[in-house]
Amino acid sequence: MDGLYVSAVAEEGTVTARRRFAEDVARYAGIGSGLFRDDAGWESLLDSAISLTMRRRGTSGLLIIDELPYWMMHSPELPGLLQLLYDRSQTGHGHEGGRVIVCGSAMSVMNNLLSGTKALRGRAVVDMRLQPFDLTTTAQHWGVDDPATALRLHATLGGSPGYRNLASSPPPQSLQEFDTWISATVLNPGQALFSRSEAEYLLREDPQFTGNALHYAIINAVAIGATSPAKIGGLLERDRTSLSRPIEMLTSSGYLDYSTDPLWERRPVITVADPIVRFHNLITVPKRDLIETGGSIQAWHESQPTFISRILGPHFEECSREWLRRHADPSLRGGANMIASTVINDQRGRAKHEIDVIALSRGSGRTTVSLIGEAKATLVRRGPADLERLDGLKEILRGQGHDVASARLAIFSLEGFHPDLATIARRRGDVLLVDLPSLFGKTEPPVLPK
């Protein structure tokens, strides 16, 4: 767009920051930076930058300010000045045109820019949060073709693209290479991907959380399996009511994901947004002494049961739900407007049953279920017994008054399916079998009759 891009610098004072901004503007204009006074304020610098972009591109001139929170730490008036310039342009007392994009990685600061009574509220045309890559995009970004390897990579690091630049070894292309790669990178104290406190690292650049041990503790508690305020409070020995505000802050800033069970509205489900935090808390921290004394290979070998059951398993379940939300044929979801996991009570058997994937919608006081699914990351193929369990769950839901008349049954499997199950699925016509290549879009699962 032939616009002007400038980036703020961490821990840089306001005088140095303005001087650097003036140099960027002068370079863009092709003039000497000496034409700007040393005491030029933010307002005149911003005004000059916008004027120059418009002179080059007309009303479509473009100014991008990256890492704005760094400047706001010493110059909190910047959003107000942008508001002033915007309002002038709207009333004919300033530039009529031009566009400004402000970016930043301190999520709490960026979220607050457009909230409540903040200066820029109502002035923004676009408010965009860049989400992590999904399963398929992550595999493409890392150049990993093997689905089993790509799933493990995504379960470990998530979809943040920048982690690839921190890995000193080429991406793994097989499960055997993945084991070697993990030991050489994420579990190597000499590499940037290794972390002794990942939660603290992620929050360090966010001024809203810097130095607050409670926020670190909450993220770490969630990472090791505390999924509700009551469970978090139990681990931290704090009353759950005292955690409401910090959990809300961490959720709104994107560090935690907070959802509710669709069949039990008061049952919250809290998870960490970045899988690498979960990995470090479940794998790195318990084995830190062994890892730091050269035993990374042994530490990884001993951690396999934990990785499969508490990292790979839950991650495969979430990837299955995400596939159904965003990539599956819409007809498979029926009219569902919610896809989640849930827990149901079997009053006759006096037991609780987890449903990994459920698609449902609400209306007229009744819940309509369009799909009931199970996602298993075990290293065995799924068989007819899994289908029998789903039939039983469907009957429990029916007995609780939910509409399951048109509900399909789905089995997501890491290792595929027994031939007997495939035969039954074809004969019944209401059973969906989804293997790992299907989650990556490499194969198409059967499209079932409506």
N, C-alpha and C positions, 0 to 999 in steps of 0.2 A: 504493500500500500504506500510505500515511499514515506512512511511516517517516522516519528522520532521515538526511539526506545531509550529509556533511562532506568537505571536500577539503583535503589538505595543500598547502602553498605552498613553492615552491623557495627555497632559500637563506634560510630563516627559522629563527631559533634556537629552541631547545626551550622557553624561557620564553614567547616570543611565540606559538609554536605551541599550547602548552597554553592560553594565554589566549584565543586565537581559537577553540579547540575548546570552551572553557567558554562563550563567547558564543553559539556555535551551539547548544549543549545548552540554555542558558537561553532562547534565542529559541524553540526547539522546545517547551519546557515552558511558555512564556508567563510567565516570571518574570524578575526582574532578574539580570543577570550578577554583581552584587555579592554574591549569596548563595553564590557559589563563592569559596573562599579563593584568594588570589593564588598560594599555594604548593601548590595542589591538584595531586597527582601524576597520572600517566597512569592508574594502576590505578583510582583513585576516579572519574576522569572517564569512563573506559570503562564502569565499573560503573553510574554514574549514567545514561549515555546508553542502555545496554541496558535498565535499569529503566524509564526513561521510555517507551521504545518499547513495552515489554510492558504498561505501565499503559494505553497507548492502544489497543493491538491484541491484548492477551493474549499467549499463547505464540507467536503469529506476528509479534511485534514485529520490526522490521527496522532495522538500522543499516548504512549504507554508508560506507565510508572510501575515498575516491578518492585516487590518487597516494600510496599508502602509502610507497613508497620514499623520498619526500622526508622524511618523519618519521623513517624508519629511519636516515637519514644521521647524525642527531644523537641518536636514541633507539632504538638497536638492540634494546632490551629489549621493544619492543612485541609482537612475535610471542609471546614468552614470557608476557607478561601476558594475551594473548588465550587462550593455552593454559591458563593458570591459571584464568581465568574459565570456560572451557569445562569443564574437569575438575571444578570446583566444582559446575557445573550438573548434571553427570552423577552426582555422588555425593550430591546433596541438600543440599549446603552453600552453594548459591548460587541463582541464578535457574534455575528449571526451565522452559526455553523461550527464546525469542528467537533471532534469526538475525543473523549478521554477514557482510557481503560486503566483501572488500578487493580493491581494483583498483589497477593501476599500469601505466605505459607503459615502465618500465625492465624489459625482459623478463628479463634475467639475474637480477634481484632476485626477481621474481615466481616464476620457475621454481624458485629455490632455497628458497622458503618451505616447500615440501612435500617436499623431498628429504632423503635420508639420515637424519641424526639431528636435523634441524631441529624446532623446538618444535611446529609445526602439523602435522607429518606424522601421518597417521592421524586427524586431527580434521576434515579437509575433506570435505564432502559432494559438492561440485562443483568441478572444476578446469577452467576454460573459457578458451581462447584465442580471441579474436575474429580470424577470418581476413579477409583482404582480400576485397572483392566480386569475384564472377566476372564474366565478360564481359557477360552479359545484365543483371545487377544494376547494373553500372557504367554501362551505357548508360541504364538507367532513372533512376539517381541523377543523372546529368548532364543528362537530358532530351534525349538524342541519338537520333534515330530512324533515321538512315542507318547501316547496318551497316558499310560501309567506313570511315566517319569514326569510328564508335565503336571499331572494332578498333584504329585508329591511336592514338586517345586512350588506350585500355587498354594498348597496347604502350609508350606514353610514360610514363604516370603509374601504371600498375597499378590495383589496386582499392582503394587507401586513400581512404576517402570524404572525409577532411579536406582533401585537395588542392583540392577544388572551392572551398572558402572562401578559398583563397589566390589564385585566379584573378580578375583584375580585369575580364576581358572575358567576355561571354556565351559559353556553350558553342558550339562550331562545329557546324553542321548539314550541311555538305558538305565534300568534299575541298578545294575552293578556300578555304572559310572556315577549314579546319583549318590550311592553310599560313599564312594571315594570323594566326590565333590563336597558333600556335607562336611566331612571330616577336615577337608582342606580349606573351607571357607567359613561357613556359619559357626563351626565349632573350633576354629583356629584362632587363638588369642592374638596372633600377629596380623589378623585381617580385619578390615573395616566392618564386615558384616557381623563380627563377634561383638557381643555387648554384655556387660555385667548388670546393667539396669536399663533395659530398652524403654520402659515407660518414662523414666527420667530423661532419657535422650530425646524422645519424641516431644516432650513437653518443655524442654529447655528453652526453645526459641519463642515460646508463647508467653507473653508477659502476664497473662491472666493466671497462669499456673506456676510460674517460676518459683522454686523454693518451697512449694506447698507439699509437704510430705503426705498429707491426707489424700491428695489426688493420685499420687504415685501408688499409694497403698490400695486405693480402690481399684485402679486398673490392674494391679498385680493380683488382687483377690479375684476379679472377674476372669483373668487369664487362666487361673488354676481351677476354675469351675464354679465359682459363686455366681449364680444367674439371677438372683433377686436381692432387693435391699436387705431382707432379713438374713439371707445367707452371707452377704457381704458384712453386715453388722456383726454376725456371729464370729467371722474370722478376725475382724478388726477389734472386737470387744467394744463396740459402740452401739448406741441405740439407733435403730433404723431411721427414725425420724430426723436425726441429725445428719443423715447422709443424703437426704432428698435434694438439697440444693447443690452440693458438689456433683452428685450423679447427673443432675439436670444440666449443669455446666459442661461436664465431660461429654454428654450426649449431644447437646446443641453445637458443640465445637467439633464433633466428628470423631472423638476418640473412643466412644462407646456406642453401640447400637442398642436401642431400647424398643422392644415390641411387647405386645400382649398376646396371650393365648387366645385364639379366635373364639373358642368355646367357653373360655373362662376369663372374662374381661379384667378381673382383678388379679390375674396371675401374670406378673411381668416376666419377661425373658430378656436378660441383659447379656451381651457378648462384647468382646473387644473387636474394634473395627479393623485393626491391623493384625493379621495372623502371626507376624514375626514376634509380637509381644507374647502371644500364647506359646510359641515355640521356645522362646528364651526362658519363660517361667516354668514350663513343664520339662524341658530337656536340658538347657544350658545351666540354669541355676542349681538344680539338684546334683549335677555332675561337674560343677565348676572346679573343684579341687583336682579332680582327675584330668580334666581338660587342660588346666593351666600347668600341669606337670607332664605334658606330652602324651596323654592317654586319650586323645580325641577319638581314635578308631574304636578303642574299647568302650568309651562312653557312649558312642553312637550304637554300638552293638547291644549294650545293656539296656538302652533306651527304646529298643524296638517295640516291646509290648505297649509302652506308654504312647509312643508315636502313633501306632496303629489304632489304639482304642480311643485316645483322647484328643488326637489331632486329625489324623486321616479320616477316621470315622465321622466325626461331626462335620468336617469340611466337605466330605462327599455328600452328606445329607443336604448341606446348604447349597452346594453346586447343583444338586438334583432339583431343589426348589427353584433356584435361579434359572435353570434350563426351562422349567415349566412356565415360569413367568415371562421370559424374554425370547426364547428360541424355539419352543415347541409349536407345532401346528395349533392355532387358536382353538380349533374344534376339540382338542384334547382337554382344554380347561373348561369347556362348556360355557355357562354364563357366569363363572366364578369371578368375583372381584377381589378375592383374597387368597393367597397361597402361603401357607405357614406350616408349622408343626403344632401338635397339640397332645394333651394327655386326657384320656377318658377313664371313667370309673366303671368297673363291672360289678354292679351291686350283688349279682348272684354269686360270682366267684370271689367277691371281696378283694379285688385286685385292681391295680392301675395299669393301663396300657399306653405306651407311647406310639403315636402315629407320626412318622417322619415327614410325610408330605400329605397335606390335605388342601383341596381346593373347594371353596365354598362361597356362598353369597347369602345375604340376609334380606328379608323382605316380609312384610305383613306379620312380623313377630315369629317367623319360622326360618330356620336355617336349611338351605338347600346345599347338599354336598354333591359335587360333580366328579371328584376323584379322591381316592384313598390310596396312599402309596407307602411303600417301605423302601428305604435306601440302605444297602448293606455294603460296607467296605471290607468285609472279611475275605480271606484268601481262599474261599471255596465257592463253587457255583451254587446258585439258588435253585431250589427244587419245589415240588408240589406242596410241601409243608408250609412254605411261605405264603402260597396262595390261600391255603386253608386258614391261616391266621388272619389274612385280610378279609376273607369272607366272615370270619367271626367278629372282627371289628366293625364290619358293615352292619351286622345284626345288632350289635350293642348300640350303635348310633341310631338305628331304626327304633330300638326299644326306648331310647331317650327322647323320641319325638322328632328327630331330624329327618328331613326328606332325602332318602338315599335311593329313590326309585331308579334314577338314571346314572347313579354313581359308577364310574369305572374304577378298576383296580390296577395299580401300577407297581411294578417291582424294578428298582434300580439296582444294578449289580456291578461290582468292580470286576468280577471274574467271569461274568456270563451266566448261562443258564443250562440246567440239565435238559436233555432232549425231551423227557417226559413233560416237563413244564412247558416247553415250547409247543408241544403237541396240544396240550390242554388249552393253552392260550389261543391257538388258532381255531380250535373247535368252539370255544365259548364266544369269542368275538368282543368281550368286554374287558379284556386283560391286556395291559400295555407292558411290554418288556423293554427296558432301556439299559443298554450296556454302556461301557465307558466310551468307546468310539462315537456313540450317538451323542453323548454330552458334548463332544468336541465337533460335532457336525460332520464327522467322517462317514457315518452311515445314517440311514434314516430308519427310525423305528416304525412299525406298522401303523398305518392310519386306520383307526377303528371306525366301525359304523356309528353313525349318529343315533 
